[in-house]
Amino acid sequence: MKVSIEISMYPLHQNYIAPIKAFIEKLNDYPTIEVSTNHMSTHIYGDYNTIMPILQKEMKESFLKDENTVMVVKFIGRDVRKM
């Protein structure tokens, strides 16, 4: 099943740009998903069973580095680029 995921990350401190960039760079290391960004969020496209373990790993790593981070995630059960 293809999915589209939108993530907005909010590190709750003044040095907020570095953790966001690091998270996006980690996601871009996976050739099995497609990642695009804009000023407000990061969009991930791909197969549900491929994306979920990646998100689980990378979100956990982000929280372990900085527990004062909020992530807002939206899941859509299809590839919205093909609507």
Secondary structure, DSSP 8 states (H G I E B T S, - for coil): -EEEEEEEEEESSS--HHHHHHHHHHHHT-TTSEEEE-SS-EEEEEEHHHHHHHHHHHHHHHHHH-SSEEEEEEEESS-GGG-
